[in-house]
């Protein structure tokens, strides 16, 4: 009986530690400029257009960009928290 209790206690401890590790690794949320943005699922284009006030990155020729446009690498825009424009970058 003692061996069974020890084995069950070990299994329970392993499950608790594993659950804690999984929760701790996924606790850091991705930082997005908009609470309603979904993280990008596909690789962004090599160059995108962004604005200081905006929350989206666009195709540099997108008609829906408002304000002064800054052209930067797509990976940098994603790292800064921009999400893809749903009009010009439909995937």
HTML snippet that shows the backbone in 3Dmol.js (N, CA, C, O; Angstrom):
<script src="https://3Dmol.org/build/3Dmol-min.js"></script>
<div id="view" style="width:600px;height:400px;position:relative"></div>
<script>
const pdb = `
ATOM      1  N   UNK A   1       0.813  -1.186   0.000  1.00  0.00           N
ATOM      2  CA  UNK A   1       0.000   0.000   0.000  1.00  0.00           C
ATOM      3  C   UNK A   1       0.863   1.260   0.000  1.00  0.00           C
ATOM      4  O   UNK A   1       0.517   2.236  -0.665  1.00  0.00           O
ATOM      5  N   UNK A   2       1.971   1.260   0.725  1.00  0.00           N
ATOM      6  CA  UNK A   2       2.851   2.407   0.801  1.00  0.00           C
ATOM      7  C   UNK A   2       3.489   2.701  -0.551  1.00  0.00           C
ATOM      8  O   UNK A   2       3.647   3.866  -0.916  1.00  0.00           O
ATOM      9  N   UNK A   3       3.860   1.664  -1.299  1.00  0.00           N
ATOM     10  CA  UNK A   3       4.455   1.860  -2.621  1.00  0.00           C
ATOM     11  C   UNK A   3       3.436   2.498  -3.577  1.00  0.00           C
ATOM     12  O   UNK A   3       3.802   3.335  -4.403  1.00  0.00           O
ATOM     13  N   UNK A   4       2.174   2.110  -3.467  1.00  0.00           N
ATOM     14  CA  UNK A   4       1.145   2.659  -4.331  1.00  0.00           C
ATOM     15  C   UNK A   4       0.917   4.142  -4.011  1.00  0.00           C
ATOM     16  O   UNK A   4       0.765   4.953  -4.924  1.00  0.00           O
ATOM     17  N   UNK A   5       0.893   4.495  -2.736  1.00  0.00           N
ATOM     18  CA  UNK A   5       0.710   5.882  -2.328  1.00  0.00           C
ATOM     19  C   UNK A   5       1.895   6.716  -2.808  1.00  0.00           C
ATOM     20  O   UNK A   5       1.704   7.835  -3.284  1.00  0.00           O
ATOM     21  N   UNK A   6       3.096   6.198  -2.692  1.00  0.00           N
ATOM     22  CA  UNK A   6       4.290   6.896  -3.151  1.00  0.00           C
ATOM     23  C   UNK A   6       4.249   7.094  -4.662  1.00  0.00           C
ATOM     24  O   UNK A   6       4.575   8.175  -5.152  1.00  0.00           O
ATOM     25  N   UNK A   7       3.853   6.066  -5.402  1.00  0.00           N
ATOM     26  CA  UNK A   7       3.764   6.156  -6.859  1.00  0.00           C
ATOM     27  C   UNK A   7       2.713   7.181  -7.267  1.00  0.00           C
ATOM     28  O   UNK A   7       2.967   7.994  -8.156  1.00  0.00           O
ATOM     29  N   UNK A   8       1.544   7.163  -6.642  1.00  0.00           N
ATOM     30  CA  UNK A   8       0.493   8.120  -6.972  1.00  0.00           C
ATOM     31  C   UNK A   8       0.908   9.546  -6.605  1.00  0.00           C
ATOM     32  O   UNK A   8       0.594  10.490  -7.330  1.00  0.00           O
ATOM     33  N   UNK A   9       1.601   9.700  -5.499  1.00  0.00           N
ATOM     34  CA  UNK A   9       2.085  11.019  -5.102  1.00  0.00           C
ATOM     35  C   UNK A   9       3.099  11.546  -6.106  1.00  0.00           C
ATOM     36  O   UNK A   9       3.092  12.735  -6.426  1.00  0.00           O
ATOM     37  N   UNK A  10       3.965  10.679  -6.603  1.00  0.00           N
ATOM     38  CA  UNK A  10       4.962  11.077  -7.598  1.00  0.00           C
ATOM     39  C   UNK A  10       4.294  11.494  -8.902  1.00  0.00           C
ATOM     40  O   UNK A  10       4.688  12.482  -9.520  1.00  0.00           O
ATOM     41  N   UNK A  11       3.292  10.743  -9.312  1.00  0.00           N
ATOM     42  CA  UNK A  11       2.572  11.074 -10.541  1.00  0.00           C
ATOM     43  C   UNK A  11       1.842  12.409 -10.387  1.00  0.00           C
ATOM     44  O   UNK A  11       1.871  13.239 -11.295  1.00  0.00           O
ATOM     45  N   UNK A  12       1.195  12.615  -9.255  1.00  0.00           N
ATOM     46  CA  UNK A  12       0.486  13.866  -9.008  1.00  0.00           C
ATOM     47  C   UNK A  12       1.448  15.050  -9.009  1.00  0.00           C
ATOM     48  O   UNK A  12       1.144  16.101  -9.574  1.00  0.00           O
ATOM     49  N   UNK A  13       2.594  14.881  -8.384  1.00  0.00           N
ATOM     50  CA  UNK A  13       3.591  15.955  -8.343  1.00  0.00           C
ATOM     51  C   UNK A  13       4.094  16.267  -9.749  1.00  0.00           C
ATOM     52  O   UNK A  13       4.254  17.434 -10.107  1.00  0.00           O
ATOM     53  N   UNK A  14       4.346  15.223 -10.552  1.00  0.00           N
ATOM     54  CA  UNK A  14       4.818  15.428 -11.923  1.00  0.00           C
ATOM     55  C   UNK A  14       3.766  16.173 -12.747  1.00  0.00           C
ATOM     56  O   UNK A  14       4.106  17.062 -13.528  1.00  0.00           O
ATOM     57  N   UNK A  15       2.505  15.820 -12.579  1.00  0.00           N
ATOM     58  CA  UNK A  15       1.441  16.507 -13.305  1.00  0.00           C
ATOM     59  C   UNK A  15       1.322  17.970 -12.883  1.00  0.00           C
ATOM     60  O   UNK A  15       1.116  18.843 -13.726  1.00  0.00           O
ATOM     61  N   UNK A  16       1.447  18.237 -11.607  1.00  0.00           N
ATOM     62  CA  UNK A  16       1.385  19.613 -11.124  1.00  0.00           C
ATOM     63  C   UNK A  16       2.539  20.453 -11.661  1.00  0.00           C
ATOM     64  O   UNK A  16       2.335  21.581 -12.110  1.00  0.00           O
ATOM     65  N   UNK A  17       3.736  19.908 -11.615  1.00  0.00           N
ATOM     66  CA  UNK A  17       4.909  20.636 -12.112  1.00  0.00           C
ATOM     67  C   UNK A  17       4.789  20.850 -13.621  1.00  0.00           C
ATOM     68  O   UNK A  17       5.089  21.937 -14.115  1.00  0.00           O
ATOM     69  N   UNK A  18       4.358  19.832 -14.351  1.00  0.00           N
ATOM     70  CA  UNK A  18       4.182  19.965 -15.799  1.00  0.00           C
ATOM     71  C   UNK A  18       3.136  21.006 -16.151  1.00  0.00           C
ATOM     72  O   UNK A  18       3.337  21.803 -17.068  1.00  0.00           O
ATOM     73  N   UNK A  19       2.022  21.008 -15.433  1.00  0.00           N
ATOM     74  CA  UNK A  19       0.995  22.016 -15.659  1.00  0.00           C
ATOM     75  C   UNK A  19       1.473  23.416 -15.359  1.00  0.00           C
ATOM     76  O   UNK A  19       1.156  24.362 -16.081  1.00  0.00           O
ATOM     77  N   UNK A  20       2.241  23.547 -14.287  1.00  0.00           N
ATOM     78  CA  UNK A  20       2.778  24.852 -13.939  1.00  0.00           C
ATOM     79  C   UNK A  20       3.743  25.338 -15.014  1.00  0.00           C
ATOM     80  O   UNK A  20       3.707  26.511 -15.386  1.00  0.00           O
ATOM     81  N   UNK A  21       4.601  24.461 -15.518  1.00  0.00           N
ATOM     82  CA  UNK A  21       5.553  24.838 -16.564  1.00  0.00           C
ATOM     83  C   UNK A  21       4.834  25.247 -17.842  1.00  0.00           C
ATOM     84  O   UNK A  21       5.239  26.212 -18.489  1.00  0.00           O
ATOM     85  N   UNK A  22       3.791  24.544 -18.213  1.00  0.00           N
ATOM     86  CA  UNK A  22       3.038  24.900 -19.418  1.00  0.00           C
ATOM     87  C   UNK A  22       2.368  26.258 -19.244  1.00  0.00           C
ATOM     88  O   UNK A  22       2.384  27.074 -20.165  1.00  0.00           O
ATOM     89  N   UNK A  23       1.790  26.508 -18.093  1.00  0.00           N
ATOM     90  CA  UNK A  23       1.126  27.787 -17.843  1.00  0.00           C
ATOM     91  C   UNK A  23       2.137  28.928 -17.807  1.00  0.00           C
ATOM     92  O   UNK A  23       1.857  30.018 -18.307  1.00  0.00           O
ATOM     93  N   UNK A  24       3.283  28.693 -17.234  1.00  0.00           N
ATOM     94  CA  UNK A  24       4.301  29.734 -17.134  1.00  0.00           C
ATOM     95  C   UNK A  24       4.878  30.081 -18.499  1.00  0.00           C
ATOM     96  O   UNK A  24       5.218  31.239 -18.741  1.00  0.00           O
ATOM     97  N   UNK A  25       4.997  29.110 -19.391  1.00  0.00           N
ATOM     98  CA  UNK A  25       5.577  29.379 -20.703  1.00  0.00           C
ATOM     99  C   UNK A  25       4.612  30.106 -21.614  1.00  0.00           C
ATOM    100  O   UNK A  25       5.053  30.795 -22.534  1.00  0.00           O
ATOM    101  N   UNK A  26       3.305  29.982 -21.397  1.00  0.00           N
ATOM    102  CA  UNK A  26       2.336  30.650 -22.256  1.00  0.00           C
ATOM    103  C   UNK A  26       1.731  31.880 -21.592  1.00  0.00           C
ATOM    104  O   UNK A  26       0.782  32.450 -22.130  1.00  0.00           O
ATOM    105  N   UNK A  27       2.237  32.300 -20.464  1.00  0.00           N
ATOM    106  CA  UNK A  27       1.659  33.425 -19.732  1.00  0.00           C
ATOM    107  C   UNK A  27       2.022  34.763 -20.356  1.00  0.00           C
ATOM    108  O   UNK A  27       1.303  35.741 -20.149  1.00  0.00           O
ATOM    109  N   UNK A  28       3.113  34.843 -21.114  1.00  0.00           N
ATOM    110  CA  UNK A  28       3.534  36.107 -21.698  1.00  0.00           C
ATOM    111  C   UNK A  28       2.756  36.359 -22.984  1.00  0.00           C
ATOM    112  O   UNK A  28       3.037  35.717 -23.996  1.00  0.00           O
ATOM    113  N   UNK A  29       1.784  37.275 -22.978  1.00  0.00           N
ATOM    114  CA  UNK A  29       0.991  37.514 -24.177  1.00  0.00           C
ATOM    115  C   UNK A  29       1.795  38.270 -25.233  1.00  0.00           C
ATOM    116  O   UNK A  29       2.747  38.981 -24.911  1.00  0.00           O
ATOM    117  N   UNK A  30       1.410  38.113 -26.468  1.00  0.00           N
ATOM    118  CA  UNK A  30       2.034  38.823 -27.561  1.00  0.00           C
ATOM    119  C   UNK A  30       1.569  40.274 -27.511  1.00  0.00           C
ATOM    120  O   UNK A  30       0.382  40.534 -27.316  1.00  0.00           O
ATOM    121  N   UNK A  31       2.475  41.207 -27.682  1.00  0.00           N
ATOM    122  CA  UNK A  31       2.135  42.617 -27.598  1.00  0.00           C
ATOM    123  C   UNK A  31       1.670  43.093 -28.966  1.00  0.00           C
ATOM    124  O   UNK A  31       2.438  43.085 -29.928  1.00  0.00           O
ATOM    125  N   UNK A  32       0.419  43.504 -29.049  1.00  0.00           N
ATOM    126  CA  UNK A  32      -0.138  44.027 -30.285  1.00  0.00           C
ATOM    127  C   UNK A  32      -0.576  45.469 -30.070  1.00  0.00           C
ATOM    128  O   UNK A  32      -0.941  45.853 -28.959  1.00  0.00           O
ATOM    129  N   UNK A  33      -0.538  46.254 -31.114  1.00  0.00           N
ATOM    130  CA  UNK A  33      -0.949  47.653 -31.009  1.00  0.00           C
ATOM    131  C   UNK A  33      -2.456  47.778 -30.839  1.00  0.00           C
ATOM    132  O   UNK A  33      -2.932  48.789 -30.324  1.00  0.00           O
ATOM    133  N   UNK A  34      -3.212  46.778 -31.259  1.00  0.00           N
ATOM    134  CA  UNK A  34      -4.661  46.790 -31.118  1.00  0.00           C
ATOM    135  C   UNK A  34      -5.096  45.569 -30.332  1.00  0.00           C
ATOM    136  O   UNK A  34      -4.640  44.460 -30.613  1.00  0.00           O
ATOM    137  N   UNK A  35      -5.975  45.750 -29.345  1.00  0.00           N
ATOM    138  CA  UNK A  35      -6.465  44.614 -28.571  1.00  0.00           C
ATOM    139  C   UNK A  35      -7.253  43.659 -29.448  1.00  0.00           C
ATOM    140  O   UNK A  35      -7.371  42.477 -29.126  1.00  0.00           O
ATOM    141  N   UNK A  36      -7.795  44.155 -30.556  1.00  0.00           N
ATOM    142  CA  UNK A  36      -8.666  43.353 -31.393  1.00  0.00           C
ATOM    143  C   UNK A  36      -7.932  42.703 -32.564  1.00  0.00           C
ATOM    144  O   UNK A  36      -8.553  42.018 -33.376  1.00  0.00           O
ATOM    145  N   UNK A  37      -6.642  42.907 -32.658  1.00  0.00           N
ATOM    146  CA  UNK A  37      -5.869  42.344 -33.754  1.00  0.00           C
ATOM    147  C   UNK A  37      -5.527  40.895 -33.477  1.00  0.00           C
ATOM    148  O   UNK A  37      -5.255  40.509 -32.340  1.00  0.00           O
ATOM    149  N   UNK A  38      -5.545  40.116 -34.512  1.00  0.00           N
ATOM    150  CA  UNK A  38      -5.045  38.754 -34.420  1.00  0.00           C
ATOM    151  C   UNK A  38      -3.597  38.765 -34.847  1.00  0.00           C
ATOM    152  O   UNK A  38      -3.229  39.520 -35.748  1.00  0.00           O
ATOM    153  N   UNK A  39      -2.768  37.954 -34.229  1.00  0.00           N
ATOM    154  CA  UNK A  39      -1.384  37.885 -34.676  1.00  0.00           C
ATOM    155  C   UNK A  39      -1.331  37.430 -36.131  1.00  0.00           C
ATOM    156  O   UNK A  39      -2.193  36.681 -36.590  1.00  0.00           O
ATOM    157  N   UNK A  40      -0.330  37.884 -36.836  1.00  0.00           N
ATOM    158  CA  UNK A  40      -0.181  37.497 -38.229  1.00  0.00           C
ATOM    159  C   UNK A  40       0.060  35.996 -38.344  1.00  0.00           C
ATOM    160  O   UNK A  40       0.832  35.431 -37.570  1.00  0.00           O
ATOM    161  N   UNK A  41      -0.584  35.358 -39.287  1.00  0.00           N
ATOM    162  CA  UNK A  41      -0.449  33.922 -39.463  1.00  0.00           C
ATOM    163  C   UNK A  41       0.508  33.572 -40.606  1.00  0.00           C
ATOM    164  O   UNK A  41       1.145  32.519 -40.586  1.00  0.00           O
ATOM    165  N   UNK A  42       0.606  34.457 -41.596  1.00  0.00           N
ATOM    166  CA  UNK A  42       1.496  34.232 -42.729  1.00  0.00           C
ATOM    167  C   UNK A  42       2.657  35.219 -42.637  1.00  0.00           C
ATOM    168  O   UNK A  42       2.575  36.235 -41.947  1.00  0.00           O
ATOM    169  N   UNK A  43       3.711  34.908 -43.329  1.00  0.00           N
ATOM    170  CA  UNK A  43       4.861  35.811 -43.324  1.00  0.00           C
ATOM    171  C   UNK A  43       4.467  37.122 -43.997  1.00  0.00           C
ATOM    172  O   UNK A  43       3.836  37.108 -45.055  1.00  0.00           O
ATOM    173  N   UNK A  44       4.830  38.245 -43.401  1.00  0.00           N
ATOM    174  CA  UNK A  44       4.484  39.534 -44.007  1.00  0.00           C
ATOM    175  C   UNK A  44       5.318  39.776 -45.271  1.00  0.00           C
ATOM    176  O   UNK A  44       6.351  39.134 -45.466  1.00  0.00           O
ATOM    177  N   UNK A  45       4.874  40.694 -46.122  1.00  0.00           N
ATOM    178  CA  UNK A  45       5.666  41.041 -47.308  1.00  0.00           C
ATOM    179  C   UNK A  45       7.010  41.621 -46.892  1.00  0.00           C
ATOM    180  O   UNK A  45       7.168  42.062 -45.754  1.00  0.00           O
ATOM    181  N   UNK A  46       7.978  41.625 -47.799  1.00  0.00           N
ATOM    182  CA  UNK A  46       9.308  42.158 -47.447  1.00  0.00           C
ATOM    183  C   UNK A  46       9.269  43.619 -46.987  1.00  0.00           C
ATOM    184  O   UNK A  46       9.951  43.987 -46.031  1.00  0.00           O
ATOM    185  N   UNK A  47       8.473  44.448 -47.664  1.00  0.00           N
ATOM    186  CA  UNK A  47       8.341  45.848 -47.277  1.00  0.00           C
ATOM    187  C   UNK A  47       6.869  46.182 -47.086  1.00  0.00           C
ATOM    188  O   UNK A  47       6.025  45.790 -47.892  1.00  0.00           O
ATOM    189  N   UNK A  48       6.569  46.905 -46.020  1.00  0.00           N
ATOM    190  CA  UNK A  48       5.195  47.301 -45.724  1.00  0.00           C
ATOM    191  C   UNK A  48       5.173  48.776 -45.365  1.00  0.00           C
ATOM    192  O   UNK A  48       6.206  49.371 -45.056  1.00  0.00           O
ATOM    193  N   UNK A  49       3.976  49.359 -45.410  1.00  0.00           N
ATOM    194  CA  UNK A  49       3.791  50.740 -45.012  1.00  0.00           C
ATOM    195  C   UNK A  49       3.066  50.786 -43.673  1.00  0.00           C
ATOM    196  O   UNK A  49       2.082  50.073 -43.470  1.00  0.00           O
ATOM    197  N   UNK A  50       3.549  51.621 -42.762  1.00  0.00           N
ATOM    198  CA  UNK A  50       2.916  51.806 -41.454  1.00  0.00           C
ATOM    199  C   UNK A  50       2.819  53.297 -41.165  1.00  0.00           C
ATOM    200  O   UNK A  50       3.510  54.112 -41.777  1.00  0.00           O
ATOM    201  N   UNK A  51       1.948  53.637 -40.219  1.00  0.00           N
ATOM    202  CA  UNK A  51       1.856  55.016 -39.747  1.00  0.00           C
ATOM    203  C   UNK A  51       2.088  55.016 -38.240  1.00  0.00           C
ATOM    204  O   UNK A  51       1.911  53.996 -37.574  1.00  0.00           O
ATOM    205  N   UNK A  52       2.476  56.142 -37.723  1.00  0.00           N
ATOM    206  CA  UNK A  52       2.762  56.256 -36.293  1.00  0.00           C
ATOM    207  C   UNK A  52       1.493  56.001 -35.482  1.00  0.00           C
ATOM    208  O   UNK A  52       1.546  55.318 -34.459  1.00  0.00           O
ATOM    209  N   UNK A  53       0.373  56.531 -35.914  1.00  0.00           N
ATOM    210  CA  UNK A  53      -0.879  56.406 -35.178  1.00  0.00           C
ATOM    211  C   UNK A  53      -1.625  55.110 -35.490  1.00  0.00           C
ATOM    212  O   UNK A  53      -2.523  54.722 -34.743  1.00  0.00           O
ATOM    213  N   UNK A  54      -1.266  54.440 -36.580  1.00  0.00           N
ATOM    214  CA  UNK A  54      -2.001  53.258 -37.009  1.00  0.00           C
ATOM    215  C   UNK A  54      -1.656  52.010 -36.222  1.00  0.00           C
ATOM    216  O   UNK A  54      -0.715  51.985 -35.429  1.00  0.00           O
ATOM    217  N   UNK A  55      -2.458  50.959 -36.468  1.00  0.00           N
ATOM    218  CA  UNK A  55      -2.265  49.682 -35.801  1.00  0.00           C
ATOM    219  C   UNK A  55      -2.032  48.556 -36.804  1.00  0.00           C
ATOM    220  O   UNK A  55      -1.809  47.408 -36.423  1.00  0.00           O
ATOM    221  N   UNK A  56      -2.086  48.898 -38.090  1.00  0.00           N
ATOM    222  CA  UNK A  56      -1.973  47.893 -39.147  1.00  0.00           C
ATOM    223  C   UNK A  56      -0.770  48.180 -40.023  1.00  0.00           C
ATOM    224  O   UNK A  56      -0.324  49.322 -40.134  1.00  0.00           O
ATOM    225  N   UNK A  57      -0.246  47.120 -40.649  1.00  0.00           N
ATOM    226  CA  UNK A  57       0.728  47.337 -41.716  1.00  0.00           C
ATOM    227  C   UNK A  57       0.022  47.055 -43.034  1.00  0.00           C
ATOM    228  O   UNK A  57      -0.868  46.209 -43.115  1.00  0.00           O
ATOM    229  N   UNK A  58       0.441  47.786 -44.066  1.00  0.00           N
ATOM    230  CA  UNK A  58      -0.227  47.754 -45.361  1.00  0.00           C
ATOM    231  C   UNK A  58       0.758  47.470 -46.474  1.00  0.00           C
ATOM    232  O   UNK A  58       1.970  47.609 -46.309  1.00  0.00           O
ATOM    233  N   UNK A  59       0.209  47.067 -47.618  1.00  0.00           N
ATOM    234  CA  UNK A  59       0.963  47.075 -48.863  1.00  0.00           C
ATOM    235  C   UNK A  59       1.311  48.544 -49.096  1.00  0.00           C
ATOM    236  O   UNK A  59       0.447  49.404 -48.920  1.00  0.00           O
ATOM    237  N   UNK A  60       2.548  48.861 -49.486  1.00  0.00           N
ATOM    238  CA  UNK A  60       2.915  50.271 -49.627  1.00  0.00           C
ATOM    239  C   UNK A  60       1.988  51.076 -50.544  1.00  0.00           C
ATOM    240  O   UNK A  60       1.907  52.297 -50.404  1.00  0.00           O
ATOM    241  N   UNK A  61       1.289  50.424 -51.477  1.00  0.00           N
ATOM    242  CA  UNK A  61       0.386  51.134 -52.373  1.00  0.00           C
ATOM    243  C   UNK A  61      -1.070  51.104 -51.933  1.00  0.00           C
ATOM    244  O   UNK A  61      -1.942  51.477 -52.717  1.00  0.00           O
ATOM    245  N   UNK A  62      -1.364  50.681 -50.723  1.00  0.00           N
ATOM    246  CA  UNK A  62      -2.739  50.552 -50.225  1.00  0.00           C
ATOM    247  C   UNK A  62      -3.426  51.917 -50.161  1.00  0.00           C
ATOM    248  O   UNK A  62      -2.848  52.895 -49.688  1.00  0.00           O
ATOM    249  N   UNK A  63      -4.677  51.964 -50.649  1.00  0.00           N
ATOM    250  CA  UNK A  63      -5.446  53.208 -50.640  1.00  0.00           C
ATOM    251  C   UNK A  63      -6.028  53.515 -49.265  1.00  0.00           C
ATOM    252  O   UNK A  63      -6.556  54.608 -49.057  1.00  0.00           O
ATOM    253  N   UNK A  64      -5.946  52.588 -48.329  1.00  0.00           N
ATOM    254  CA  UNK A  64      -6.566  52.774 -47.022  1.00  0.00           C
ATOM    255  C   UNK A  64      -5.591  53.259 -45.951  1.00  0.00           C
ATOM    256  O   UNK A  64      -5.956  53.317 -44.777  1.00  0.00           O
ATOM    257  N   UNK A  65      -4.367  53.607 -46.327  1.00  0.00           N
ATOM    258  CA  UNK A  65      -3.400  54.147 -45.370  1.00  0.00           C
ATOM    259  C   UNK A  65      -3.749  55.618 -45.145  1.00  0.00           C
ATOM    260  O   UNK A  65      -3.924  56.370 -46.104  1.00  0.00           O
ATOM    261  N   UNK A  66      -3.850  56.023 -43.894  1.00  0.00           N
ATOM    262  CA  UNK A  66      -4.158  57.408 -43.556  1.00  0.00           C
ATOM    263  C   UNK A  66      -2.994  58.012 -42.801  1.00  0.00           C
ATOM    264  O   UNK A  66      -2.542  57.460 -41.798  1.00  0.00           O
ATOM    265  N   UNK A  67      -2.514  59.131 -43.275  1.00  0.00           N
ATOM    266  CA  UNK A  67      -1.419  59.811 -42.602  1.00  0.00           C
ATOM    267  C   UNK A  67      -0.091  59.543 -43.287  1.00  0.00           C
ATOM    268  O   UNK A  67      -0.030  58.816 -44.277  1.00  0.00           O
ATOM    269  N   UNK A  68       0.966  60.132 -42.758  1.00  0.00           N
ATOM    270  CA  UNK A  68       2.301  59.930 -43.331  1.00  0.00           C
ATOM    271  C   UNK A  68       2.725  58.461 -43.215  1.00  0.00           C
ATOM    272  O   UNK A  68       2.619  57.852 -42.151  1.00  0.00           O
ATOM    273  N   UNK A  69       3.199  57.915 -44.320  1.00  0.00           N
ATOM    274  CA  UNK A  69       3.566  56.498 -44.383  1.00  0.00           C
ATOM    275  C   UNK A  69       5.065  56.339 -44.176  1.00  0.00           C
ATOM    276  O   UNK A  69       5.870  57.080 -44.739  1.00  0.00           O
ATOM    277  N   UNK A  70       5.417  55.370 -43.366  1.00  0.00           N
ATOM    278  CA  UNK A  70       6.813  54.985 -43.160  1.00  0.00           C
ATOM    279  C   UNK A  70       6.962  53.576 -43.720  1.00  0.00           C
ATOM    280  O   UNK A  70       6.236  52.668 -43.315  1.00  0.00           O
ATOM    281  N   UNK A  71       7.893  53.387 -44.642  1.00  0.00           N
ATOM    282  CA  UNK A  71       8.145  52.072 -45.227  1.00  0.00           C
ATOM    283  C   UNK A  71       9.204  51.373 -44.378  1.00  0.00           C
ATOM    284  O   UNK A  71      10.250  51.948 -44.078  1.00  0.00           O
ATOM    285  N   UNK A  72       8.921  50.132 -43.997  1.00  0.00           N
ATOM    286  CA  UNK A  72       9.874  49.362 -43.191  1.00  0.00           C
ATOM    287  C   UNK A  72       9.724  47.879 -43.522  1.00  0.00           C
ATOM    288  O   UNK A  72       8.738  47.481 -44.142  1.00  0.00           O
ATOM    289  N   UNK A  73      10.681  47.071 -43.119  1.00  0.00           N
ATOM    290  CA  UNK A  73      10.567  45.621 -43.363  1.00  0.00           C
ATOM    291  C   UNK A  73       9.347  45.039 -42.647  1.00  0.00           C
ATOM    292  O   UNK A  73       9.004  45.462 -41.544  1.00  0.00           O
ATOM    293  N   UNK A  74       8.706  44.075 -43.280  1.00  0.00           N
ATOM    294  CA  UNK A  74       7.519  43.445 -42.713  1.00  0.00           C
ATOM    295  C   UNK A  74       7.776  42.812 -41.358  1.00  0.00           C
ATOM    296  O   UNK A  74       6.950  42.930 -40.452  1.00  0.00           O
ATOM    297  N   UNK A  75       8.908  42.143 -41.207  1.00  0.00           N
ATOM    298  CA  UNK A  75       9.242  41.497 -39.929  1.00  0.00           C
ATOM    299  C   UNK A  75       9.359  42.522 -38.808  1.00  0.00           C
ATOM    300  O   UNK A  75       8.974  42.250 -37.671  1.00  0.00           O
ATOM    301  N   UNK A  76       9.888  43.696 -39.124  1.00  0.00           N
ATOM    302  CA  UNK A  76      10.016  44.750 -38.112  1.00  0.00           C
ATOM    303  C   UNK A  76       8.632  45.248 -37.701  1.00  0.00           C
ATOM    304  O   UNK A  76       8.390  45.495 -36.520  1.00  0.00           O
ATOM    305  N   UNK A  77       7.721  45.398 -38.668  1.00  0.00           N
ATOM    306  CA  UNK A  77       6.362  45.851 -38.352  1.00  0.00           C
ATOM    307  C   UNK A  77       5.663  44.855 -37.428  1.00  0.00           C
ATOM    308  O   UNK A  77       4.977  45.256 -36.488  1.00  0.00           O
ATOM    309  N   UNK A  78       5.833  43.563 -37.692  1.00  0.00           N
ATOM    310  CA  UNK A  78       5.231  42.539 -36.831  1.00  0.00           C
ATOM    311  C   UNK A  78       5.843  42.614 -35.439  1.00  0.00           C
ATOM    312  O   UNK A  78       5.125  42.519 -34.444  1.00  0.00           O
ATOM    313  N   UNK A  79       7.168  42.785 -35.356  1.00  0.00           N
ATOM    314  CA  UNK A  79       7.843  42.869 -34.059  1.00  0.00           C
ATOM    315  C   UNK A  79       7.376  44.097 -33.268  1.00  0.00           C
ATOM    316  O   UNK A  79       7.378  44.081 -32.038  1.00  0.00           O
ATOM    317  N   UNK A  80       6.976  45.158 -33.975  1.00  0.00           N
ATOM    318  CA  UNK A  80       6.495  46.372 -33.314  1.00  0.00           C
ATOM    319  C   UNK A  80       5.024  46.270 -32.928  1.00  0.00           C
ATOM    320  O   UNK A  80       4.483  47.188 -32.312  1.00  0.00           O
ATOM    321  N   UNK A  81       4.368  45.159 -33.284  1.00  0.00           N
ATOM    322  CA  UNK A  81       2.989  44.946 -32.871  1.00  0.00           C
ATOM    323  C   UNK A  81       1.940  45.277 -33.906  1.00  0.00           C
ATOM    324  O   UNK A  81       0.747  45.204 -33.610  1.00  0.00           O
ATOM    325  N   UNK A  82       2.345  45.640 -35.113  1.00  0.00           N
ATOM    326  CA  UNK A  82       1.379  45.927 -36.162  1.00  0.00           C
ATOM    327  C   UNK A  82       0.759  44.621 -36.657  1.00  0.00           C
ATOM    328  O   UNK A  82       1.413  43.578 -36.670  1.00  0.00           O
ATOM    329  N   UNK A  83      -0.511  44.693 -37.064  1.00  0.00           N
ATOM    330  CA  UNK A  83      -1.237  43.551 -37.624  1.00  0.00           C
ATOM    331  C   UNK A  83      -1.491  43.839 -39.107  1.00  0.00           C
ATOM    332  O   UNK A  83      -1.479  45.003 -39.509  1.00  0.00           O
ATOM    333  N   UNK A  84      -1.722  42.799 -39.936  1.00  0.00           N
ATOM    334  CA  UNK A  84      -1.924  43.037 -41.369  1.00  0.00           C
ATOM    335  C   UNK A  84      -3.256  43.718 -41.671  1.00  0.00           C
ATOM    336  O   UNK A  84      -4.257  43.470 -40.998  1.00  0.00           O
ATOM    337  N   UNK A  85      -3.260  44.565 -42.673  1.00  0.00           N
ATOM    338  CA  UNK A  85      -4.475  45.208 -43.163  1.00  0.00           C
ATOM    339  C   UNK A  85      -5.354  44.126 -43.800  1.00  0.00           C
ATOM    340  O   UNK A  85      -4.883  43.343 -44.625  1.00  0.00           O
ATOM    341  N   UNK A  86      -6.616  44.088 -43.415  1.00  0.00           N
ATOM    342  CA  UNK A  86      -7.510  43.047 -43.941  1.00  0.00           C
ATOM    343  C   UNK A  86      -7.995  43.380 -45.340  1.00  0.00           C
ATOM    344  O   UNK A  86      -8.604  42.529 -45.989  1.00  0.00           O
ATOM    345  N   UNK A  87      -7.748  44.584 -45.826  1.00  0.00           N
ATOM    346  CA  UNK A  87      -8.195  44.959 -47.165  1.00  0.00           C
ATOM    347  C   UNK A  87      -7.126  44.706 -48.215  1.00  0.00           C
ATOM    348  O   UNK A  87      -7.401  44.092 -49.245  1.00  0.00           O
ATOM    349  N   UNK A  88      -5.908  45.175 -47.963  1.00  0.00           N
ATOM    350  CA  UNK A  88      -4.878  45.058 -48.997  1.00  0.00           C
ATOM    351  C   UNK A  88      -4.022  43.814 -48.860  1.00  0.00           C
ATOM    352  O   UNK A  88      -3.331  43.437 -49.807  1.00  0.00           O
ATOM    353  N   UNK A  89      -4.053  43.172 -47.712  1.00  0.00           N
ATOM    354  CA  UNK A  89      -3.228  41.971 -47.503  1.00  0.00           C
ATOM    355  C   UNK A  89      -4.098  40.753 -47.178  1.00  0.00           C
ATOM    356  O   UNK A  89      -3.792  39.986 -46.265  1.00  0.00           O
ATOM    357  N   UNK A  90      -5.186  40.586 -47.936  1.00  0.00           N
ATOM    358  CA  UNK A  90      -6.050  39.416 -47.726  1.00  0.00           C
ATOM    359  C   UNK A  90      -5.263  38.152 -47.998  1.00  0.00           C
ATOM    360  O   UNK A  90      -4.551  38.063 -48.998  1.00  0.00           O
ATOM    361  N   UNK A  91      -5.386  37.177 -47.120  1.00  0.00           N
ATOM    362  CA  UNK A  91      -4.666  35.906 -47.296  1.00  0.00           C
ATOM    363  C   UNK A  91      -5.618  34.775 -47.119  1.00  0.00           C
ATOM    364  O   UNK A  91      -5.224  33.614 -47.225  1.00  0.00           O
TER     365      UNK A  91
END
`;
const viewer = $3Dmol.createViewer("view");
viewer.addModel(pdb, "pdb");
viewer.setStyle({}, {cartoon: {color: "spectrum"}});
viewer.zoomTo();
viewer.render();
</script>
